[in-house]
Every structure is written in structure tokens, then in C-alpha cells.
Amino acid sequence: MTTDAIIAALIIFLLRIVNNGIGTIRLIVMARQQRTITVVLAFFEALTFAITIAAVATDLSNLLNLAAYCVGFAAGNWVGMALEARFIV
């Protein structure tokens, strides 16, 4: 396992967390009828998702990247719940 492979997996992991966080905030903002912010957040959510899934789907035999994607999604859900608890009082 090379340093480049570990860095790539870490980037995938972090982007997946960011993706879920953006999605959570987007849903909260959308519920508050703030359309412009919702659209901007949707753009960045889609962008981070596209970058992340492209990195994983190009080589599904790379178990490190696949694991980083899955663990990042799980951690992103936890982060999303923490964000939701802060925004919805």
C-alpha cells in the first residue's frame, strides 16, 4: 500500500463526509424556503458526489477506496445528525 493510495482513500473519506454534511444543511435550508442557498448547496453536493463516486467506480477492485467511501458515508451520517441538532433547535 503506497502513500498515494492512502491519501486517495483519505480524500474519498473526507469528501463523503462533506457530501453528507452539505446534504443535511441543504435539506434544512430547503425546509426554510431559502431557494438560492438550497440551489447552491445542491450544486456542491452533486459535485462532491460526482468526484467521489468517480474515484471509487473507476476501480471497484480497490478495496481501500471502497472502504473509505462506505466508512465516509457512515461518518457523514453521524456528522449530518450533529449538524441537524445544531441547526434545528
TIROKE-180734 format. One record per atom (N, C-alpha, C, O, CB): x, y, z; residue in one letter; residue number from 1; atom name. Coordinates in nm, 2 decimals. Glycine has a CB too. Layout:
<nodes>
u | v | w | rest | nr | atom
X | Y | Z | a | NUM | CA;
...
</nodes>
This chain:
<nodes>
u | v | w | rest | nr | atom
0.08 | -0.12 | 0.00 | m | 1 | N;
0.00 | 0.00 | 0.00 | m | 1 | CA;
0.09 | 0.12 | 0.00 | m | 1 | C;
0.17 | 0.14 | 0.09 | m | 1 | O;
-0.10 | 0.00 | 0.12 | m | 1 | CB;
0.07 | 0.21 | -0.10 | t | 2 | N;
0.16 | 0.32 | -0.11 | t | 2 | CA;
0.10 | 0.44 | -0.04 | t | 2 | C;
-0.02 | 0.44 | 0.00 | t | 2 | O;
0.18 | 0.36 | -0.26 | t | 2 | CB;
0.18 | 0.54 | -0.03 | t | 3 | N;
0.13 | 0.67 | 0.04 | t | 3 | CA;
0.02 | 0.73 | -0.05 | t | 3 | C;
-0.07 | 0.79 | 0.00 | t | 3 | O;
0.25 | 0.77 | 0.06 | t | 3 | CB;
0.04 | 0.73 | -0.18 | d | 4 | N;
-0.06 | 0.78 | -0.27 | d | 4 | CA;
-0.20 | 0.72 | -0.26 | d | 4 | C;
-0.30 | 0.78 | -0.26 | d | 4 | O;
-0.02 | 0.77 | -0.42 | d | 4 | CB;
-0.20 | 0.59 | -0.24 | a | 5 | N;
-0.32 | 0.51 | -0.22 | a | 5 | CA;
-0.39 | 0.55 | -0.09 | a | 5 | C;
-0.51 | 0.56 | -0.09 | a | 5 | O;
-0.30 | 0.36 | -0.22 | a | 5 | CB;
-0.31 | 0.57 | 0.01 | i | 6 | N;
-0.37 | 0.61 | 0.14 | i | 6 | CA;
-0.43 | 0.75 | 0.14 | i | 6 | C;
-0.53 | 0.78 | 0.19 | i | 6 | O;
-0.27 | 0.60 | 0.26 | i | 6 | CB;
-0.35 | 0.84 | 0.07 | i | 7 | N;
-0.40 | 0.98 | 0.06 | i | 7 | CA;
-0.53 | 0.98 | -0.03 | i | 7 | C;
-0.62 | 1.06 | 0.00 | i | 7 | O;
-0.29 | 1.07 | -0.01 | i | 7 | CB;
-0.53 | 0.90 | -0.13 | a | 8 | N;
-0.66 | 0.90 | -0.22 | a | 8 | CA;
-0.77 | 0.85 | -0.14 | a | 8 | C;
-0.88 | 0.90 | -0.15 | a | 8 | O;
-0.63 | 0.81 | -0.34 | a | 8 | CB;
-0.75 | 0.74 | -0.06 | a | 9 | N;
-0.86 | 0.69 | 0.03 | a | 9 | CA;
-0.91 | 0.79 | 0.13 | a | 9 | C;
-1.02 | 0.81 | 0.16 | a | 9 | O;
-0.82 | 0.56 | 0.09 | a | 9 | CB;
-0.81 | 0.87 | 0.19 | l | 10 | N;
-0.84 | 0.97 | 0.28 | l | 10 | CA;
-0.93 | 1.08 | 0.22 | l | 10 | C;
-1.02 | 1.13 | 0.28 | l | 10 | O;
-0.72 | 1.03 | 0.35 | l | 10 | CB;
-0.89 | 1.12 | 0.10 | i | 11 | N;
-0.97 | 1.22 | 0.03 | i | 11 | CA;
-1.11 | 1.18 | 0.00 | i | 11 | C;
-1.20 | 1.25 | 0.02 | i | 11 | O;
-0.89 | 1.26 | -0.10 | i | 11 | CB;
-1.12 | 1.05 | -0.04 | i | 12 | N;
-1.26 | 0.99 | -0.07 | i | 12 | CA;
-1.34 | 1.00 | 0.06 | i | 12 | C;
-1.45 | 1.03 | 0.06 | i | 12 | O;
-1.25 | 0.85 | -0.12 | i | 12 | CB;
-1.28 | 0.95 | 0.17 | f | 13 | N;
-1.34 | 0.95 | 0.30 | f | 13 | CA;
-1.39 | 1.09 | 0.34 | f | 13 | C;
-1.51 | 1.11 | 0.38 | f | 13 | O;
-1.25 | 0.90 | 0.41 | f | 13 | CB;
-1.30 | 1.19 | 0.33 | l | 14 | N;
-1.34 | 1.33 | 0.37 | l | 14 | CA;
-1.44 | 1.39 | 0.28 | l | 14 | C;
-1.53 | 1.46 | 0.32 | l | 14 | O;
-1.21 | 1.41 | 0.37 | l | 14 | CB;
-1.43 | 1.36 | 0.15 | l | 15 | N;
-1.53 | 1.42 | 0.05 | l | 15 | CA;
-1.67 | 1.36 | 0.08 | l | 15 | C;
-1.77 | 1.42 | 0.07 | l | 15 | O;
-1.49 | 1.39 | -0.09 | l | 15 | CB;
-1.67 | 1.23 | 0.12 | r | 16 | N;
-1.80 | 1.17 | 0.15 | r | 16 | CA;
-1.87 | 1.23 | 0.27 | r | 16 | C;
-1.99 | 1.25 | 0.28 | r | 16 | O;
-1.78 | 1.01 | 0.17 | r | 16 | CB;
-1.78 | 1.26 | 0.37 | i | 17 | N;
-1.83 | 1.33 | 0.49 | i | 17 | CA;
-1.89 | 1.47 | 0.46 | i | 17 | C;
-1.99 | 1.50 | 0.50 | i | 17 | O;
-1.72 | 1.34 | 0.60 | i | 17 | CB;
-1.81 | 1.54 | 0.38 | v | 18 | N;
-1.85 | 1.67 | 0.33 | v | 18 | CA;
-1.98 | 1.66 | 0.25 | v | 18 | C;
-2.07 | 1.75 | 0.27 | v | 18 | O;
-1.74 | 1.74 | 0.25 | v | 18 | CB;
-1.99 | 1.56 | 0.17 | n | 19 | N;
-2.11 | 1.55 | 0.09 | n | 19 | CA;
-2.23 | 1.53 | 0.17 | n | 19 | C;
-2.34 | 1.59 | 0.15 | n | 19 | O;
-2.09 | 1.42 | -0.01 | n | 19 | CB;
-2.22 | 1.44 | 0.27 | n | 20 | N;
-2.34 | 1.42 | 0.36 | n | 20 | CA;
-2.37 | 1.55 | 0.45 | n | 20 | C;
-2.49 | 1.58 | 0.47 | n | 20 | O;
-2.31 | 1.30 | 0.46 | n | 20 | CB;
-2.27 | 1.62 | 0.49 | g | 21 | N;
-2.29 | 1.74 | 0.56 | g | 21 | CA;
-2.36 | 1.84 | 0.48 | g | 21 | C;
-2.46 | 1.91 | 0.53 | g | 21 | O;
-2.16 | 1.80 | 0.61 | g | 21 | CB;
-2.32 | 1.86 | 0.36 | i | 22 | N;
-2.38 | 1.95 | 0.27 | i | 22 | CA;
-2.53 | 1.91 | 0.24 | i | 22 | C;
-2.62 | 2.00 | 0.24 | i | 22 | O;
-2.31 | 1.96 | 0.13 | i | 22 | CB;
-2.55 | 1.78 | 0.23 | g | 23 | N;
-2.69 | 1.74 | 0.20 | g | 23 | CA;
-2.78 | 1.77 | 0.32 | g | 23 | C;
-2.90 | 1.80 | 0.30 | g | 23 | O;
-2.69 | 1.59 | 0.18 | g | 23 | CB;
-2.73 | 1.75 | 0.44 | t | 24 | N;
-2.81 | 1.78 | 0.56 | t | 24 | CA;
-2.84 | 1.93 | 0.57 | t | 24 | C;
-2.96 | 1.96 | 0.59 | t | 24 | O;
-2.73 | 1.73 | 0.69 | t | 24 | CB;
-2.74 | 2.01 | 0.55 | i | 25 | N;
-2.77 | 2.15 | 0.56 | i | 25 | CA;
-2.86 | 2.20 | 0.45 | i | 25 | C;
-2.95 | 2.28 | 0.47 | i | 25 | O;
-2.63 | 2.23 | 0.54 | i | 25 | CB;
-2.85 | 2.14 | 0.33 | r | 26 | N;
-2.93 | 2.17 | 0.21 | r | 26 | CA;
-3.08 | 2.14 | 0.25 | r | 26 | C;
-3.17 | 2.22 | 0.22 | r | 26 | O;
-2.89 | 2.09 | 0.09 | r | 26 | CB;
-3.10 | 2.02 | 0.31 | l | 27 | N;
-3.24 | 1.99 | 0.35 | l | 27 | CA;
-3.30 | 2.08 | 0.45 | l | 27 | C;
-3.42 | 2.12 | 0.45 | l | 27 | O;
-3.25 | 1.85 | 0.40 | l | 27 | CB;
-3.22 | 2.13 | 0.55 | i | 28 | N;
-3.26 | 2.22 | 0.65 | i | 28 | CA;
-3.30 | 2.35 | 0.58 | i | 28 | C;
-3.40 | 2.41 | 0.61 | i | 28 | O;
-3.16 | 2.24 | 0.76 | i | 28 | CB;
-3.21 | 2.40 | 0.50 | v | 29 | N;
-3.23 | 2.53 | 0.43 | v | 29 | CA;
-3.35 | 2.52 | 0.34 | v | 29 | C;
-3.43 | 2.62 | 0.32 | v | 29 | O;
-3.10 | 2.57 | 0.35 | v | 29 | CB;
-3.37 | 2.41 | 0.27 | m | 30 | N;
-3.48 | 2.39 | 0.18 | m | 30 | CA;
-3.61 | 2.39 | 0.26 | m | 30 | C;
-3.71 | 2.45 | 0.22 | m | 30 | O;
-3.47 | 2.26 | 0.10 | m | 30 | CB;
-3.61 | 2.34 | 0.38 | a | 31 | N;
-3.74 | 2.34 | 0.46 | a | 31 | CA;
-3.77 | 2.48 | 0.51 | a | 31 | C;
-3.88 | 2.51 | 0.54 | a | 31 | O;
-3.72 | 2.25 | 0.59 | a | 31 | CB;
-3.67 | 2.57 | 0.51 | r | 32 | N;
-3.69 | 2.71 | 0.55 | r | 32 | CA;
-3.72 | 2.79 | 0.43 | r | 32 | C;
-3.72 | 2.92 | 0.44 | r | 32 | O;
-3.57 | 2.76 | 0.62 | r | 32 | CB;
-3.74 | 2.73 | 0.31 | q | 33 | N;
-3.77 | 2.80 | 0.19 | q | 33 | CA;
-3.67 | 2.90 | 0.14 | q | 33 | C;
-3.70 | 3.00 | 0.08 | q | 33 | O;
-3.91 | 2.88 | 0.21 | q | 33 | CB;
-3.54 | 2.87 | 0.16 | q | 34 | N;
-3.43 | 2.96 | 0.12 | q | 34 | CA;
-3.38 | 2.90 | -0.01 | q | 34 | C;
-3.28 | 2.82 | -0.01 | q | 34 | O;
-3.32 | 2.97 | 0.22 | q | 34 | CB;
-3.45 | 2.93 | -0.12 | r | 35 | N;
-3.42 | 2.87 | -0.25 | r | 35 | CA;
-3.28 | 2.89 | -0.31 | r | 35 | C;
-3.22 | 2.79 | -0.35 | r | 35 | O;
-3.52 | 2.91 | -0.35 | r | 35 | CB;
-3.23 | 3.01 | -0.30 | t | 36 | N;
-3.10 | 3.03 | -0.36 | t | 36 | CA;
-2.99 | 2.95 | -0.29 | t | 36 | C;
-2.91 | 2.89 | -0.36 | t | 36 | O;
-3.07 | 3.19 | -0.36 | t | 36 | CB;
-2.99 | 2.96 | -0.16 | i | 37 | N;
-2.89 | 2.88 | -0.09 | i | 37 | CA;
-2.91 | 2.73 | -0.11 | i | 37 | C;
-2.81 | 2.66 | -0.12 | i | 37 | O;
-2.90 | 2.91 | 0.07 | i | 37 | CB;
-3.03 | 2.69 | -0.12 | t | 38 | N;
-3.06 | 2.55 | -0.15 | t | 38 | CA;
-3.00 | 2.50 | -0.28 | t | 38 | C;
-2.94 | 2.40 | -0.29 | t | 38 | O;
-3.21 | 2.52 | -0.15 | t | 38 | CB;
-3.01 | 2.59 | -0.38 | v | 39 | N;
-2.96 | 2.55 | -0.52 | v | 39 | CA;
-2.81 | 2.55 | -0.52 | v | 39 | C;
-2.75 | 2.46 | -0.58 | v | 39 | O;
-3.01 | 2.66 | -0.62 | v | 39 | CB;
-2.75 | 2.64 | -0.45 | v | 40 | N;
-2.60 | 2.65 | -0.44 | v | 40 | CA;
-2.55 | 2.52 | -0.37 | v | 40 | C;
-2.45 | 2.46 | -0.41 | v | 40 | O;
-2.55 | 2.78 | -0.37 | v | 40 | CB;
-2.61 | 2.49 | -0.26 | l | 41 | N;
-2.57 | 2.37 | -0.18 | l | 41 | CA;
-2.59 | 2.25 | -0.26 | l | 41 | C;
-2.51 | 2.15 | -0.26 | l | 41 | O;
-2.65 | 2.36 | -0.05 | l | 41 | CB;
-2.70 | 2.24 | -0.34 | a | 42 | N;
-2.73 | 2.12 | -0.42 | a | 42 | CA;
-2.62 | 2.11 | -0.53 | a | 42 | C;
-2.58 | 1.99 | -0.56 | a | 42 | O;
-2.87 | 2.14 | -0.49 | a | 42 | CB;
-2.57 | 2.22 | -0.59 | f | 43 | N;
-2.46 | 2.21 | -0.68 | f | 43 | CA;
-2.34 | 2.15 | -0.62 | f | 43 | C;
-2.28 | 2.06 | -0.68 | f | 43 | O;
-2.43 | 2.35 | -0.74 | f | 43 | CB;
-2.30 | 2.20 | -0.50 | f | 44 | N;
-2.18 | 2.15 | -0.44 | f | 44 | CA;
-2.19 | 2.01 | -0.39 | f | 44 | C;
-2.10 | 1.93 | -0.39 | f | 44 | O;
-2.14 | 2.24 | -0.32 | f | 44 | CB;
-2.32 | 1.97 | -0.35 | e | 45 | N;
-2.34 | 1.83 | -0.31 | e | 45 | CA;
-2.32 | 1.74 | -0.42 | e | 45 | C;
-2.26 | 1.63 | -0.41 | e | 45 | O;
-2.48 | 1.82 | -0.25 | e | 45 | CB;
-2.38 | 1.78 | -0.54 | a | 46 | N;
-2.37 | 1.69 | -0.66 | a | 46 | CA;
-2.22 | 1.69 | -0.71 | a | 46 | C;
-2.18 | 1.58 | -0.75 | a | 46 | O;
-2.46 | 1.75 | -0.77 | a | 46 | CB;
-2.15 | 1.80 | -0.70 | l | 47 | N;
-2.01 | 1.80 | -0.74 | l | 47 | CA;
-1.92 | 1.71 | -0.65 | l | 47 | C;
-1.85 | 1.63 | -0.70 | l | 47 | O;
-1.96 | 1.94 | -0.73 | l | 47 | CB;
-1.94 | 1.72 | -0.52 | t | 48 | N;
-1.86 | 1.63 | -0.43 | t | 48 | CA;
-1.90 | 1.48 | -0.45 | t | 48 | C;
-1.81 | 1.40 | -0.45 | t | 48 | O;
-1.88 | 1.67 | -0.29 | t | 48 | CB;
-2.03 | 1.46 | -0.48 | f | 49 | N;
-2.07 | 1.32 | -0.50 | f | 49 | CA;
-2.01 | 1.27 | -0.63 | f | 49 | C;
-1.96 | 1.15 | -0.64 | f | 49 | O;
-2.22 | 1.31 | -0.51 | f | 49 | CB;
-2.01 | 1.35 | -0.74 | a | 50 | N;
-1.96 | 1.30 | -0.87 | a | 50 | CA;
-1.81 | 1.27 | -0.86 | a | 50 | C;
-1.76 | 1.17 | -0.91 | a | 50 | O;
-1.99 | 1.41 | -0.97 | a | 50 | CB;
-1.74 | 1.36 | -0.79 | i | 51 | N;
-1.59 | 1.34 | -0.78 | i | 51 | CA;
-1.56 | 1.21 | -0.70 | i | 51 | C;
-1.48 | 1.13 | -0.73 | i | 51 | O;
-1.53 | 1.46 | -0.71 | i | 51 | CB;
-1.64 | 1.20 | -0.59 | t | 52 | N;
-1.61 | 1.08 | -0.50 | t | 52 | CA;
-1.65 | 0.95 | -0.57 | t | 52 | C;
-1.57 | 0.86 | -0.57 | t | 52 | O;
-1.69 | 1.10 | -0.37 | t | 52 | CB;
-1.77 | 0.94 | -0.63 | i | 53 | N;
-1.81 | 0.82 | -0.69 | i | 53 | CA;
-1.72 | 0.78 | -0.81 | i | 53 | C;
-1.70 | 0.67 | -0.84 | i | 53 | O;
-1.96 | 0.83 | -0.74 | i | 53 | CB;
-1.67 | 0.89 | -0.88 | a | 54 | N;
-1.59 | 0.86 | -1.00 | a | 54 | CA;
-1.46 | 0.80 | -0.95 | a | 54 | C;
-1.40 | 0.71 | -1.02 | a | 54 | O;
-1.56 | 0.99 | -1.07 | a | 54 | CB;
-1.41 | 0.84 | -0.84 | a | 55 | N;
-1.28 | 0.79 | -0.79 | a | 55 | CA;
-1.30 | 0.64 | -0.74 | a | 55 | C;
-1.20 | 0.56 | -0.75 | a | 55 | O;
-1.23 | 0.87 | -0.67 | a | 55 | CB;
-1.41 | 0.61 | -0.70 | v | 56 | N;
-1.44 | 0.47 | -0.65 | v | 56 | CA;
-1.48 | 0.38 | -0.77 | v | 56 | C;
-1.43 | 0.27 | -0.78 | v | 56 | O;
-1.55 | 0.47 | -0.54 | v | 56 | CB;
-1.57 | 0.43 | -0.85 | a | 57 | N;
-1.62 | 0.34 | -0.96 | a | 57 | CA;
-1.52 | 0.31 | -1.07 | a | 57 | C;
-1.54 | 0.21 | -1.14 | a | 57 | O;
-1.74 | 0.41 | -1.02 | a | 57 | CB;
-1.41 | 0.39 | -1.08 | t | 58 | N;
-1.31 | 0.36 | -1.18 | t | 58 | CA;
-1.24 | 0.23 | -1.15 | t | 58 | C;
-1.18 | 0.17 | -1.24 | t | 58 | O;
-1.22 | 0.47 | -1.20 | t | 58 | CB;
-1.23 | 0.19 | -1.03 | d | 59 | N;
-1.16 | 0.07 | -0.99 | d | 59 | CA;
-1.23 | 0.00 | -0.87 | d | 59 | C;
-1.19 | 0.02 | -0.75 | d | 59 | O;
-1.01 | 0.09 | -0.96 | d | 59 | CB;
-1.34 | -0.07 | -0.89 | l | 60 | N;
-1.41 | -0.13 | -0.78 | l | 60 | CA;
-1.33 | -0.25 | -0.71 | l | 60 | C;
-1.37 | -0.29 | -0.60 | l | 60 | O;
-1.54 | -0.19 | -0.83 | l | 60 | CB;
-1.22 | -0.29 | -0.77 | s | 61 | N;
-1.14 | -0.39 | -0.70 | s | 61 | CA;
-1.05 | -0.33 | -0.60 | s | 61 | C;
-0.98 | -0.40 | -0.52 | s | 61 | O;
-1.06 | -0.47 | -0.80 | s | 61 | CB;
-1.04 | -0.19 | -0.59 | n | 62 | N;
-0.96 | -0.12 | -0.49 | n | 62 | CA;
-1.04 | -0.12 | -0.36 | n | 62 | C;
-1.13 | -0.03 | -0.34 | n | 62 | O;
-0.92 | 0.02 | -0.54 | n | 62 | CB;
-1.02 | -0.21 | -0.28 | l | 63 | N;
-1.10 | -0.23 | -0.15 | l | 63 | CA;
-1.07 | -0.11 | -0.06 | l | 63 | C;
-1.16 | -0.08 | 0.02 | l | 63 | O;
-1.06 | -0.36 | -0.09 | l | 63 | CB;
-0.95 | -0.05 | -0.06 | l | 64 | N;
-0.93 | 0.06 | 0.03 | l | 64 | CA;
-1.02 | 0.18 | -0.01 | l | 64 | C;
-1.08 | 0.24 | 0.08 | l | 64 | O;
-0.78 | 0.10 | 0.02 | l | 64 | CB;
-1.03 | 0.21 | -0.13 | n | 65 | N;
-1.11 | 0.32 | -0.18 | n | 65 | CA;
-1.26 | 0.29 | -0.15 | n | 65 | C;
-1.34 | 0.38 | -0.11 | n | 65 | O;
-1.10 | 0.35 | -0.32 | n | 65 | CB;
-1.30 | 0.17 | -0.17 | l | 66 | N;
-1.44 | 0.13 | -0.15 | l | 66 | CA;
-1.47 | 0.14 | 0.00 | l | 66 | C;
-1.58 | 0.18 | 0.04 | l | 66 | O;
-1.46 | -0.02 | -0.19 | l | 66 | CB;
-1.38 | 0.09 | 0.09 | a | 67 | N;
-1.40 | 0.10 | 0.23 | a | 67 | CA;
-1.40 | 0.25 | 0.28 | a | 67 | C;
-1.48 | 0.28 | 0.36 | a | 67 | O;
-1.28 | 0.03 | 0.31 | a | 67 | CB;
-1.32 | 0.33 | 0.22 | a | 68 | N;
-1.31 | 0.47 | 0.25 | a | 68 | CA;
-1.45 | 0.54 | 0.22 | a | 68 | C;
-1.50 | 0.62 | 0.29 | a | 68 | O;
-1.20 | 0.55 | 0.18 | a | 68 | CB;
-1.50 | 0.50 | 0.10 | y | 69 | N;
-1.63 | 0.55 | 0.06 | y | 69 | CA;
-1.74 | 0.51 | 0.16 | y | 69 | C;
-1.82 | 0.60 | 0.20 | y | 69 | O;
-1.67 | 0.50 | -0.08 | y | 69 | CB;
-1.75 | 0.38 | 0.19 | c | 70 | N;
-1.85 | 0.33 | 0.28 | c | 70 | CA;
-1.84 | 0.39 | 0.43 | c | 70 | C;
-1.94 | 0.43 | 0.49 | c | 70 | O;
-1.85 | 0.18 | 0.29 | c | 70 | CB;
-1.72 | 0.39 | 0.48 | v | 71 | N;
-1.70 | 0.45 | 0.61 | v | 71 | CA;
-1.72 | 0.60 | 0.61 | v | 71 | C;
-1.77 | 0.65 | 0.71 | v | 71 | O;
-1.55 | 0.41 | 0.66 | v | 71 | CB;
-1.68 | 0.66 | 0.50 | g | 72 | N;
-1.71 | 0.81 | 0.49 | g | 72 | CA;
-1.86 | 0.84 | 0.49 | g | 72 | C;
-1.90 | 0.94 | 0.55 | g | 72 | O;
-1.64 | 0.86 | 0.37 | g | 72 | CB;
-1.93 | 0.75 | 0.43 | f | 73 | N;
-2.08 | 0.77 | 0.43 | f | 73 | CA;
-2.14 | 0.75 | 0.57 | f | 73 | C;
-2.22 | 0.83 | 0.61 | f | 73 | O;
-2.15 | 0.67 | 0.33 | f | 73 | CB;
-2.09 | 0.65 | 0.64 | a | 74 | N;
-2.14 | 0.63 | 0.78 | a | 74 | CA;
-2.10 | 0.75 | 0.87 | a | 74 | C;
-2.18 | 0.80 | 0.94 | a | 74 | O;
-2.08 | 0.50 | 0.83 | a | 74 | CB;
-1.97 | 0.79 | 0.86 | a | 75 | N;
-1.93 | 0.90 | 0.94 | a | 75 | CA;
-2.00 | 1.03 | 0.90 | a | 75 | C;
-2.03 | 1.11 | 0.98 | a | 75 | O;
-1.78 | 0.92 | 0.92 | a | 75 | CB;
-2.03 | 1.04 | 0.77 | g | 76 | N;
-2.10 | 1.16 | 0.72 | g | 76 | CA;
-2.25 | 1.16 | 0.78 | g | 76 | C;
-2.30 | 1.27 | 0.80 | g | 76 | O;
-2.11 | 1.16 | 0.57 | g | 76 | CB;
-2.31 | 1.05 | 0.80 | n | 77 | N;
-2.44 | 1.05 | 0.86 | n | 77 | CA;
-2.43 | 1.10 | 1.00 | n | 77 | C;
-2.52 | 1.17 | 1.05 | n | 77 | O;
-2.50 | 0.90 | 0.86 | n | 77 | CB;
-2.33 | 1.05 | 1.07 | w | 78 | N;
-2.31 | 1.10 | 1.21 | w | 78 | CA;
-2.29 | 1.25 | 1.21 | w | 78 | C;
-2.35 | 1.32 | 1.29 | w | 78 | O;
-2.19 | 1.03 | 1.28 | w | 78 | CB;
-2.20 | 1.30 | 1.12 | v | 79 | N;
-2.18 | 1.45 | 1.11 | v | 79 | CA;
-2.31 | 1.52 | 1.08 | v | 79 | C;
-2.34 | 1.62 | 1.13 | v | 79 | O;
-2.07 | 1.48 | 1.01 | v | 79 | CB;
-2.39 | 1.46 | 0.99 | g | 80 | N;
-2.51 | 1.52 | 0.95 | g | 80 | CA;
-2.61 | 1.53 | 1.07 | g | 80 | C;
-2.68 | 1.63 | 1.08 | g | 80 | O;
-2.58 | 1.44 | 0.84 | g | 80 | CB;
-2.61 | 1.42 | 1.15 | m | 81 | N;
-2.70 | 1.43 | 1.27 | m | 81 | CA;
-2.66 | 1.54 | 1.36 | m | 81 | C;
-2.74 | 1.60 | 1.42 | m | 81 | O;
-2.70 | 1.29 | 1.34 | m | 81 | CB;
-2.52 | 1.55 | 1.38 | a | 82 | N;
-2.47 | 1.65 | 1.47 | a | 82 | CA;
-2.50 | 1.79 | 1.41 | a | 82 | C;
-2.54 | 1.88 | 1.49 | a | 82 | O;
-2.32 | 1.64 | 1.48 | a | 82 | CB;
-2.49 | 1.81 | 1.28 | l | 83 | N;
-2.53 | 1.94 | 1.22 | l | 83 | CA;
-2.68 | 1.97 | 1.24 | l | 83 | C;
-2.72 | 2.08 | 1.27 | l | 83 | O;
-2.49 | 1.94 | 1.07 | l | 83 | CB;
-2.76 | 1.87 | 1.22 | e | 84 | N;
-2.90 | 1.89 | 1.23 | e | 84 | CA;
-2.94 | 1.93 | 1.38 | e | 84 | C;
-3.02 | 2.01 | 1.40 | e | 84 | O;
-2.98 | 1.76 | 1.19 | e | 84 | CB;
-2.87 | 1.87 | 1.47 | a | 85 | N;
-2.90 | 1.90 | 1.61 | a | 85 | CA;
-2.86 | 2.04 | 1.64 | a | 85 | C;
-2.93 | 2.11 | 1.73 | a | 85 | O;
-2.83 | 1.81 | 1.71 | a | 85 | CB;
-2.76 | 2.10 | 1.57 | r | 86 | N;
-2.72 | 2.23 | 1.60 | r | 86 | CA;
-2.81 | 2.33 | 1.53 | r | 86 | C;
-2.84 | 2.44 | 1.58 | r | 86 | O;
-2.58 | 2.26 | 1.55 | r | 86 | CB;
-2.86 | 2.30 | 1.41 | f | 87 | N;
-2.94 | 2.39 | 1.33 | f | 87 | CA;
-3.09 | 2.39 | 1.37 | f | 87 | C;
-3.16 | 2.49 | 1.37 | f | 87 | O;
-2.93 | 2.36 | 1.18 | f | 87 | CB;
-3.14 | 2.28 | 1.41 | i | 88 | N;
-3.28 | 2.27 | 1.45 | i | 88 | CA;
-3.29 | 2.26 | 1.60 | i | 88 | C;
-3.26 | 2.16 | 1.67 | i | 88 | O;
-3.35 | 2.14 | 1.38 | i | 88 | CB;
-3.33 | 2.38 | 1.65 | v | 89 | N;
-3.34 | 2.39 | 1.80 | v | 89 | CA;
-3.49 | 2.41 | 1.84 | v | 89 | C;
-3.52 | 2.42 | 1.96 | v | 89 | O;
-3.25 | 2.51 | 1.85 | v | 89 | CB;
</nodes>
